[in-house]
Amino acid sequence: MFYVALPNHGANPHDLFKSLGINPPDRIIDFSENVNPFGPPESIQTDWHKFQPFMMGYPDPLGEPFRTAVAEYHNISPDSIFVANGAAEIFALLAQKYRGKRAIIVHPTFSEYETTLKARNVEIVNLHMTEIVTGEYPIDEIKMHMHQADVLYLCTPNNPTGTLPTRKVLMDLVAYAKKTNCDIVLDEAFIDFISEQSSLISDINFCHLIIVRSMTKMYAMPGLRLGYMATAPSIVKEIQQLAPHWNVNRIAAEIGSLVLKDEEYRQKTILHSQNMLLDMSAFLKSKCCEVTQSQANFLLFKLQHPNSEFFQYFLRQGLVLRHTENFHGLDGQWYRIGMKTAEDMEILKKELTVWFEAR
């Protein structure tokens, strides 16, 4: 089996080339990261100078004006919103909340859950999807373990498969969480690429439910570090006590409050992502690959005949895919592709065609 010691996350192509001893080509397209290829909204790019004065003042301790903007966007109370220095900070703080307790994780999924929880001595119950392509969860097994667990982590849509459980499935688990007194953490970092109607934020009671959102992916601003959590006010207060003071910088809070108003940008991105997803999925299936039923801005695929040279071949072409060596249950046989510009996707399809026709 092909093995390469890589970081757990994508978006680090230069470290990847260095670790493998491969000279990076002049052109590198990083399909391993899942950030909006359009870049931040145009208003932010053109009016960047307007944010300079905010560097001279201290940030609001609650993350205003972003906190209020999020509450208005979802039509919920600001008391149900916790603003953070990216979703990563929220997962680190949640790990402190569940220190020494028991958590359920359903694999394959985002590795940060396990990393942060283990650092706080949380006992982890590792379960696995019953079907990778459809992203089907072992519901009966999950419910059985919820009786002895303190929290269940789910990524909706899931990273790396892109699959999303039905609302009926999720609402059933939320109802069961109340019955078993087991919290549910829903990571909705990629829900923006589907629709807000797919989110559980706006229309259910937050009892035992914690929803985590990121501004990184849709709005293409991973360097600003901005995310938020929607949950019961009592849990918000608990997490606020664990967080450092002034954890969100003023510029991030101001920009976040503005981009939430740009519905045209969101719809343009969703349409582009869905079109690229359908096209790439059809292309890979035509080459006899297994492809997940992704609804996000990325997909996962598996070669009909696994080949240990595949990953490095594309690296040498300057095309960085996401390997899955570190994802439980995938055995390194699957690869993730983030949706990029139409031009970049055509370049990838061309190189994939060369690969498949040569074998």
N, C-alpha and C positions, 0 to 999 in steps of 0.2 A: 504494500500500500504506500502511496505517495505521502510523505510526511514533511512538513516544514514548520519550524518553530516561528510562529507569527503572533503578533499581539492579538488580543481578543476582539478588537474593533477594526473596522475598515478605516478609510480616510488617512492612511499613513503610508502612501506609496513609496516615498523615498527611503523610509526605514525598511520597507519590504525589499526593495532592490538591494540595499546595503546588506541586509541579513542573508540574502541568497548569493551575494557576490556577483550580481548581474549589473552591468553598466546600464544605467537608465537611458533609453532612447530620447531623442529631442522632443518627440511628441508623446505625452502621457495622458490618457483619459482614464479617470478613476471611476470605474463602475462599482467599486466596493462601498462607496458612500452614497447615502440616499437623500442628499440635500437638493432642494429645488434648483434645476439647472438654469433658470431664468435670473438667478441672483435676487437680492432684496428688491422690494417694490421701488419703482423708479423715483417716487417722491422722496424716499430716504436717500437714494444715491445722489440726487440733484440738490437736495437741501441739507446735506451733511453739515455744512458750516453753521447752520442754525442751532445745532446741538452743542457747539463749543462752549457757550456760557454755562451750561450745566456742569461742566467740570469744576467750576469755581464754588459750587455749593455742595453741602452734604446731601446724600440721598434720603428719601423718606423711609423711616424704619419699617413701614408696612408695604413698601414697594409702590406707592402712589406716584403717578396717576394710573399705572398699569393695573393695579388691583381693582379699582373702580371700573376701568374699561373692560376687564375680563367679566366682572359681575354683570355689567350691562349687556355684553355680548351674549352671555348665556342666560340672561334674565333670572339671575339668582342673587342672593344677598352677598355683599362683600364680606360678611362675617364667615361665609363658607369658602373663602378663597385664601390660600397661602401662596405668596409669591416667592420664588426661589432663584438662586444663581444656577439656572439650568435644571432639567429634570434629574440630573445626576446628584445634585445636592439633596433633592427630595428623597431619593432612594437611600442615600446615606443617613438621612435623618429618620426615615422609617425604620431602618435597621436598628437604630438606637431605641426606637419605640418598642420594637419586638425583641430586644436583647434577652438572650437566654430562653426564648420561647420556641414555638414550633411553627414552621412555615411550609406550605405546599407550593412546589414549582412544577409546572407541566412543560416538559421538554419536547422538541428543541425550542429554545426561546432566548431572549436577551440575557447574556451572561452576567450583566451587572447586578441582577437580583441576587444570584448566588454569591457573587464576590462580596457585596456589601453585607449580606446577612451572615456569612461565615465569619466576617471580621468582628461581628458582635455576638459570636457564640450561639447563633440561632440554629436549632436542630432543623434540618431540611429533609422533607419527604419528597423524593424525586419520583415523579410520575412521567409517563410518556404518551404522546398522541397515539391514538389507535390507527390513524391514517395520515401520512404526511401530505399527500396531494390535496386532500380536502380539508386538512387541519382539524380533523374530528377529535374531540376530547373524550377521555374515559370518564364520562359523567358519574357513573355508579361508583367507580373507584375514588373519584374526587370527593363525592359526598360521604363515602365511608370514612375517609381520613379527616374530613372537616370536623367531625365530632371530637377529635383529639387535637386539632390544630388551632392556632391563634389567628392565622392569616393565610389566604390563598392569593398567589400572584398570577395574573393573567395578562398577556400582551394582546391588545385588541385594536387594530389588526396585529397579528403576530409577526415578530421579527425572529427568524429569517424567512418564514414561509409566506408571509403576506396574507394569510387566510384570516377570516373573521367569522366567529361564531354568530349564529342568528340571534336576534334580540330575544327570542323565546328562550333559547338556551341560557343566555346571560341573566335574564330576569328570573329564571328558575333557580339559578345558583344564588342570586341575591336574596331571594326568598328563603332559601335553605340556610344562608348565612345568618339570617335573623334567628332561625330555629336553633342553630348550633352555636350561636354566639362566636362565629368565626368571621373575622373581617375579610373583605375582598379588596385587593389593590388592582385596579385596571390601568394598565399603561396604554394610553391613547395617543402616543407620540405621533402615529401615522394616520390617525382618523381624519385629519384635515384633507387628505388626498381622496377621501370618499365623500363624506358629507356630514354636516352636524347632526343630521337626522339619525345617523348611525351611532352617535355618542349617547351615553347614559347620563350625561351631566344635567340636562335641563328638566327631565320629566320624572325623576324618581326621588324617593326619600333617601337621604344620605346615611341613614342608620347602617353601620357596618360596611359602608362603601367608601372607598378612597380612589379618586380618579386623578391620574397624573397626566399632565399635558406639557408638550415642549414647543417652543417657538423656533427651534433650530431648523427643522426639516422643511416645513412649508415656506417659511419666510427667509430661508437661506442666510441665517445669521448665527452660525455656531460659535463665532468668536465673541459675541456679546454675552452669551450665557444667560438665558432667560427661560423660565418655565413656571408652571403653577400647579397647584393641587386644589381640587374641589372636593369637599367633604363636610361632615358635620362641624359646626362651630366649636364644639368641645375638642375635637381632634385637631382643628386648626390651632387652638390655643396651646394644646399639648406640644405640637411641633414647633410653634413659635418660641416656646421656652427652651427648646433644644438648639435652635438656630443661632448663629452669631448675629450680633447687631449689625445693621446696615449691610445685609447680605446681598442686596441687589443694587448695582450702581445706577446712578440717576439717568445716564444716557440710555441704558438698556430699558429702564422703566418708561422713559418718554417715547422711545422708538416703538416699544411694544404696544403702547396705547394707541399709536397712530396706525400701525400696520393692521390692527384688528378691524379698522374701518374700511379697508381696501377689498371690497367684495369682488370687484372686477378682476383683480390680480388673482384671488383665490380660484375663481371660476375658470379663468384662463389656464391656470396651473392644473386643476383637476382634469379638464378636458384633454390637455396635452398628455398628462400622465396616463390617463386611461387609454388614449389612442396608441401611445407607445407600448403600453402593456399588452394590449390586444394583438398588436402587430408582432412583437417579439415572441409572445406566447405561441402564436400560430406558426411563426418561423421555426421555433425550436421543436414543436410537435411534428412539423414536416420533416425534421431530421431524426425522428423517432426518439426524441428525448422525453422523459417524464417532466412535467411542469406543474407546479402547484397552482391551485385556483386562487391566485393572489388578487386582492382588491386594493392593495397599497401601491406605492410608486416604485416597487421592486418585485422581482419574482425569484423563485428558486427552481433550478432545473438539475436533472441528472442525465448523464450520458447513457445511451443504450448499452455501450460497451465501455466501462470505465478505463481510463488511460492515465497513467502516472505522469505523462509528459504534458497533459492538457494545460494545467495551470501555468507552468513556466513558459510554455510556448506562447501564450497570450501576453505574458509579462514582457517577453522579448519583442513583441509587436507594440509595446507601450500601452496595452489594454489590461487594466487591473480589475480582475474579478474578485469576488469575496469567497475564499475557501471556507469550508465548514469543519475543519479538523477539530476545532474546540467546541463545537456544538454537540451536546449529548444527543444520541439517537440518529445522527446523520452519517457518522463514520467517514467523513471527508469525501463522500461520493457525490455530494450535491454542491452546486455553485450558485451564488446570489448575484443578480445583476440589478443595479439601480437604473431607473429610467433617466436618460439625459436628453440633450437636444436631438432633434430629428437627424441632424448631420452626424452626430456621434453614434447614434443607434445604427445608422446605415454603415458606418465604418466597422462597427462590431459585427454586423451581419455579414459583411463582405469577408472579414477575416474568419468568421465561423464557417462560411461556405468553403473557403480555401481548406480549412482543417478537415471538414467532413468529406470533401471530394477527394482528398489525398489518402483517405483510409477506407 
